[in-house]
Amino acid sequence: MNYYKNTIFFLMVCFLCQSCYKELKLDLSEEANQIVLNGLFNNTEPLSATVTKSFIFYEDVKIEALENAEVVIYENEVFKENMVYQKTPDLDIGEFTASFYPKTGANYRIEASANGLTTASAIGKMPAGVDLSNTSVQYGGDNAYAFSFTLNDLAEKNYYYLKMFFNGYELDSLTQERIDRGPFVVEIPESAIPNKAQRYVRNGFIFKDDGLNGQAITISGIAKSGEAYLSAATFPGESKAHLTNVILDTSKLYIHLQTLSEDAYKFYSSNAGPIQNDSDFLSESSTVYGNVEDGLGLFSGIYISEVGVTVEQ
């Protein structure tokens, strides 16, 4: 789940940048003393969120986790439980985790309180997922892979984030055993995506289901993959030096589709402009979208549909 832990860090950086942007309008001491709630919960793991204290971005301080905060979660306005703080190997600041997986179609309200800080709250919806069917991938030479799949759009308004990847690995120098290095993205052609798609991180695209009208549509095109060093699934500014020995396992292409809640889509979209323009998102002065009341951050659901498709030679 390193991808989702990195996503949480990405969320936090964005909202700390939002804090920096707001300092032009608000009292700095107030801005540095808010609860930051961040959680993109999904159907593959228990519901969780990070709870930290905001700070002025240019100060030389580290992110402060509010380990002793009281964090309560409600499902469709019915109390569920107090979330429990725990450290994880992938996230140094730790996170508050519930004992259950989120249900599709449910609304979750989270409330976080800590001494000396105003209680922050947010409501996030867990969207229903879509089916991916009729999948096929054909190797066409020169690192090109012809792909096709059917997206069975749901009747209600939907928002999507699509990316594709191969798994990468290294060989242990002594045992020659494979060491998993996670996903490495491939390039998806813009022509394969429905109209008005926006390019997003990890060579993916976000798009609405405008014009799909709840119908099944076929998405197809030619995906391109280079060396692992060039197709690394990293965020802007991340070092790639450690990836030079990674080998891509091109026997199976993974199609990863996230069905986004409207809040998650708005957050992704608010960061898509700099990416679309091939610039660093941190250099943009636009406001990052958030849905937390009396605090900063984003709390929202995504449904993950992922299939591994054997590559035909």
Buried (B, 14 or more C-beta within 10 A) or exposed (E): EEBBBBBBBBBBBBBBBBBBBBBEEEEEEEBBBBBBBBBBBBBEEEBBBBBBBBBBBEEEEEBEBBBEBBBBBBBEEEEBEEBEBEEEEBBEBBBBBBEEBBBBEBBBBBBBBBEEBBBBBBBBBBBBBBBBEEBBBBBEEEBBBBBBBBBBBBEEEBBBBBBBBBBBBBEEEEEEEBEEBEBBBBBBEEEBBBEEBBBBBBBBBBBBBEEBEEEEBEBEBBBBBEBBBEBBBBEEEEEEEEBEBBBBBBEEBBBBBBBBBBBBBBBBBBBBEBBEEEEEBBEBEEEBBBBBEBBBBBBBBBBBBEBBBEBEE
